[in-house]
Amino acid sequence: MFSVETIAANAAGDAAPEAARHLIDRFFFAPGLSALPQALQGPVFLAYIEHGRLSIHALQRAIAAQGGRCAEDGVIGPLTLRAARNCLMGDPAPFLDRLQMELSAIGADAERQAGA
């Protein structure tokens, strides 16, 4: 599992450390990803850097697929947070697999649209 700092540093590449800090502030703290359970922060943050709120929509679709209840509105609010925590209770593997599938689908959709 990657830390948020590692993800930001990799995304910033050879840019100054301030660029990594900017990524964390803008793409992690601003949309509320820091409130997510730690197991979800890395994958959603990584997707958020590239795809913005679509990554939160993907999280919310994964929650719904596990029977959780939250709106697919692209906003990390109390219902999304509660439902995400509930999905991680017990065996979190099916939920984490579904989340990865939903996040991967965003990238595949973006590639298809770019090629069109």
C-alpha positions in Angstrom: 0.0 0.0 0.0 1.4 3.4 -0.9 1.2 6.4 1.3 -0.4 9.6 0.1 3.0 11.3 0.2 4.5 8.6 -2.0 1.7 8.8 -4.5 2.0 12.6 -4.7 5.8 12.5 -5.0 5.5 9.9 -7.9 2.9 12.0 -9.6 4.9 15.2 -9.2 8.0 13.5 -10.7 11.0 15.7 -10.9 9.1 18.8 -10.0 9.9 20.6 -6.8 8.6 19.1 -3.5 6.1 22.0 -3.5 4.4 20.3 -6.4 3.8 17.2 -4.4 2.5 19.3 -1.5 0.1 21.1 -4.0 -1.2 17.7 -5.2 -1.9 16.6 -1.7 -3.7 19.8 -0.8 -5.7 20.1 -4.0 -6.5 16.4 -4.7 -6.5 14.8 -1.3 -7.6 17.3 1.4 -9.8 19.6 -0.7 -12.2 16.9 -1.9 -12.3 15.2 1.5 -10.4 12.1 0.7 -8.5 12.4 4.0 -11.8 11.5 5.8 -11.9 8.1 4.0 -10.8 5.0 5.8 -7.0 4.6 5.3 -7.5 1.5 3.1 -9.4 3.6 0.5 -7.3 6.8 0.6 -4.4 5.6 -1.7 -6.4 4.1 -4.5 -9.0 6.9 -4.6 -6.3 9.6 -4.4 -4.3 8.1 -7.2 -7.4 8.0 -9.4 -8.5 11.5 -8.3 -5.2 13.0 -9.5 -6.0 11.7 -13.0 -9.8 11.7 -13.2 -11.1 14.1 -10.5 -14.5 13.5 -9.1 -15.1 10.5 -11.3 -12.9 8.6 -8.8 -15.5 9.4 -6.0 -18.3 8.3 -8.3 -16.4 5.0 -8.8 -16.1 4.7 -5.0 -19.8 5.3 -4.6 -20.6 2.7 -7.3 -18.5 0.2 -5.5 -20.3 0.9 -2.3 -23.7 0.5 -4.0 -22.5 -2.8 -5.5 -21.8 -4.1 -2.0 -25.3 -3.1 -0.8 -24.2 0.2 0.7 -26.4 3.3 0.6 -25.1 6.6 -0.6 -25.8 8.9 -3.5 -23.5 8.7 -6.5 -22.9 12.5 -6.5 -19.1 12.6 -6.5 -19.1 14.2 -3.0 -17.5 12.6 0.1 -20.2 13.3 2.7 -21.3 11.6 5.8 -23.4 9.0 4.0 -20.5 8.0 1.8 -18.1 7.9 4.7 -20.4 5.7 6.8 -21.2 3.4 3.9 -17.5 3.0 3.0 -16.6 2.1 6.6 -19.4 -0.4 6.6 -18.1 -2.0 3.4 -14.7 -2.5 5.0 -16.1 -4.4 8.0 -15.7 -8.2 8.0 -13.9 -9.3 4.9 -13.0 -6.1 3.0 -11.5 -8.0 0.0 -14.7 -8.2 -2.2 -15.3 -4.4 -1.7 -11.7 -3.5 -2.4 -11.8 -5.7 -5.5 -14.9 -4.0 -6.7 -13.4 -0.6 -6.0 -10.4 -1.4 -8.1 -12.6 -2.6 -10.9 -14.6 0.6 -10.8 -11.4 2.8 -10.7 -9.9 0.8 -13.6 -13.1 1.3 -15.6 -12.6 5.1 -15.4 -9.2 4.8 -17.0 -10.5 2.5 -19.7 -13.3 4.9 -20.5 -10.9 7.8 -20.6 -8.6 5.9 -23.0 -11.6 5.0 -25.3 -12.7 8.6 -25.4 -9.2 9.9 -26.1 -8.9 7.4 -29.0 -12.3 8.4 -30.5 
